[in-house]
Amino acid sequence: MNLRRKLLTTFGVLALLGLTIVGVTFWVILQWQSSSEDLNGHYLRSLEVQRIRAATLEATREVPDALGDEDPNARAEFEAALQSVDREFELWSDLAENEEEMRQVREVREAYDTIVGNSREFFDLLESGRREEAARLSDTVIEEENFDAFQRTTEAAIASDREKRDVVQANDREVRRTAQLVLVIAAFGTISLLFLLAAYLVSDLFRPLKGVEDALRDVGRGDLNRRLDAERSDELGAVSRAFNGMVESISERERMGGLASNQAAKADGAEEDGESGNGSAWRNAPSRVTLHRLVSQLRSRVAQLNDDEAAGAGGEQRELVSQLDGLSQAVARVTEFGFPLDLDLSRTDVRALLYRVFMRFGDEFAERAVSLDLEIAPEVGHAVVDKLKLREAVAELLRNALEALPESGGHLGLRSRLSEDGTELLIEVADDGAGAEQSLIDRAFDPTSYDDGGRPRTGLTLTKAVIEQHGGRFGIESEPGEGTYAQIRLPLRG
């Protein structure tokens, strides 16, 4: 598992635990609110029953008072005590949440209506002078039957609400215990993962990074034998392998620099022997070594002319002058590229750079009546590159494309876009010129080869070096009579 996946997995688990804690907290809050609402509802139901019972008891007290004291206001006081009961029944009914609670409301209402109806009948009998019948109704029906039935139904309703409150409170306690357990487990898991993450960062990240820092410091002091452990399969392993490759490349370049100095003192024959063993090294040599190589060849030729008494020396001298002209052009070209091994990266407007390079050849395009295509995709913007070196690399491709076209006419195109995954900048140059065999294209990357005019082939070599030093890729495809297509692929950096 690579470093990114490890960190993403760890932080993902931490995020999951955090979301679990947040979710449990919200769940507890919702459950607590629901329980509070249920408890409040049952308290209000019990309160309404208590009010109904209290009002009814207060009203029924007027019955024995009217019988014993012959209070003429007893009936009015009875009716006054019952004025709020109907409203209390409505509120109680609204608080009922199920059929069972509605049934309790109906039962209490029936008992209430019975005791109220008999009480009103009592007052009617008393007012009509039928005192004995009123007394019997009060003693045997109202006080014994009706009042007992009313008491039983109201107490049953109150007891039912009390039991439900107990159930709600028990569920609430169970919810809180469950939430506490989940929160404790989540907190323990979070703390454990944090400790594991800290231990991992110390042992598997910070310590290797410290090793990379020490290795870079050693290389800065000139120790090119320092290597890092490249067996890891994560990003740190990739960094270690890139570091080892960088150190090996620096070592190889230093070796090639010494080899170029020694080659200046050797004869052509010795040079040719060395060429057979180090051809690939010369092809990968930096621009400084390329110049050393060219100068070495010229020195050898001068040495031969000094010892050559043949009549053909004049022709050799003319060839030497041509070689010197080519060297002058190569030096100018290398100077333009500014030694591609020393990149000066900066955030560059690629669109503006390509326009400027394209317009550099505007007069020549017009004079030779070249048909042009310039296409820069809208998404092409800024990139971190060496502006001067990339400019000369693109200019070299345009220059080669112009050389491949006829003296008049032809078609040339410059296009830039992003790769499909958006990670690379693509710059493409195409022409419909004469084209060439692929073997000849490959030879063009050999800094020691010459073109048809006897000039050293340095442009494409330096272009390739610039692109590769940017971490990119450079390729050319060509077919005789079909034209040439060159592509630069540069990684996009932040």
Residue, then its C-alpha position, 0 to 999 in steps of 0.5 A: m500500500n502506498l503512502r497516499r493510500k495509507l494516509l487516506t485510509t487512516f484519515g478516512v477511518l478517523a472521519l468515519l469515527g467522527l461522523t459516528i460521534v456526530g451522528v450518535t450525538f444528533w440521534v441522542i438529541l432527537q431521541w431526547q427531544s422526542s422523549s421530552e415531548d412524549l413526557n410533556g404530552h402525558y403530563l398534560r393529559s394527566l393534568e387535564v384529567q386532574r382538572i376535570r375531576a377537581a371541577t366535577l368534585e367541586a360541582t357535586r359538593e353542591v348536591p349534599d349542600a343543597l339537600g342539607d342547607e337548602d341553599p337556593n344558590a346551589r344549582a347556580e354554583f353547580e353549573a358555574a363549577l362545570q363551565s370549564v369542564d367542556r373546554e378541558f375535555e376538548l384539550w384532553s381529546d386533542l392530546a390523545e395520540n392513539e385509540e386507547e387514549m381516545r377510549q379513556v377520554r370517552e369513558v371518562r366523558e360518559a361517567y361525567d355526563t352520567i353524574v352531571g345528568n343525575s345531579r341536574e335531575f336531583f336539582d329538578l326534584l328538589e325544586s319541585g318539592r320532591r325532597e325524599e326522591a331527591a335524597r334517594l337519588s343523591d344517596t344511592v345513585i349519585e354518591e354511590e354509583n355515579f361518583d364511584a364510576f367517575q373516580r374509577t375511570t379518572e384514576a385509570a386514565i391517570a394510572s395509564d398515563r403514569e405507566k406510559r411515562d415510566v415506559v418513556q423514561a425507561n426508553d430514554r435511559e436505555v437510549r442514553r446508555t446506548a449512546q454513552l457506550v457508542l460514544v465511549i467506543a468511538a472515542f477510544g477508537t479515535i484516540s487509538l487511531l491518533f496514537l497509531l497515526a502518530a507512531y506511523l508518521v514518526s517511524d514510516l514518514f518523518r524518519p525516512l524524510k529525515g534520511v532524504e534530507d541528510a542524503l541531499r545534504d551529503v550530495g550537496r557536499g559532493d558525496l556522490n556515493r550516497r544512496l537511499d533504500a529504494e525497496r519501498s513500494d510507496e511514494l517514498g520509495a519512488v523518491s528514493r529511486a529518483f534520488n538514486g537516479m539523479v546521483e547516478s546521472i550526476s556521476e555519469r555527467e562528471r565522468m563524461g566531462g572528464l572523458a571529453s577533456n581527455q578526448a581533446a588530446k587523442a587522435d582520430g583513430a583513438e577517438e573512433d575506438g572510444e566512439s564504439g564503446n561510448g556511443s550511447a554515452w555521447r548521445n546522452a551527453p550534455s551540451r557542454v560535452t557536445l562542444h568538447r566533442l566537436v572541438s576535439q574532432l577539429r583539433s585532431r583534423v588540424a593535427q593531421l593537416n600539419d603532418d599531411e604532405a599530400a597534394g589534397a591538403g587544400g581540400e581538407q582545409r576547405e572542409l575544415v573551414s566548413q567544419l568551423d562554420g558549423l561549429s560556430q553555428a552550433v555554439a550559437r545554438v547552444t548559447e541560445f538554449g543556455f545549457p539545458l541542464d540548468l533549468d530556471l523554472s517559473r510560472t509562464d504563460v504558454r499561450a503568449l510564449l507560443y504566439r511570440v515564437f510563431m510570430r518570430f518567423g512571420d516574415e519568412f512565412a510571408e516571403r515563402a507563402v507558407s500556409l499556416d495553422l495555429e491552434i491553441a486550446p482554450e484550456v492551455g494557460h500557465a505552466v511551470v517551465d524554463k521560459l527561455k529554453l522552451r521558447e528555443a526548443v519550439a523555435e527549433l522545431l519550427r525552423n526544422a519544419l521550414e527547412a523541410l518545406p519547399e522554397s515556396g508554398g507548403h503547409l506548417g502547423l503549430r498546435s497546443r493542448l492538454s492531454e486527456d487526463g489533464t496532466e500534460l501540456l502537449i505542443e505539436v509541430a507538423d509540416d507536409g514537407a519532404g519527410a525522411e526515413q525514421s533512421l535518418i530522424d534517429r541520426a539527427f539526435d546524434p550530436t556528432s553527426y552532420d547534416d547534408g550541408g556539413r553542419p553539426r546536428t545540435g538543434l534536435t539534440l538540445t531540444k530533446a535535452v531541454i524537454e527531458q530535463h523538464g521531465g517530459r518526452f519528445g518524439i518525431e515521426s516522419e515518412p518520406g514524402e508525407g511530412t514530419y510530426a513532432q510532439i513535446r509532452l511536458p508534465l504540468r506542475g502546480 
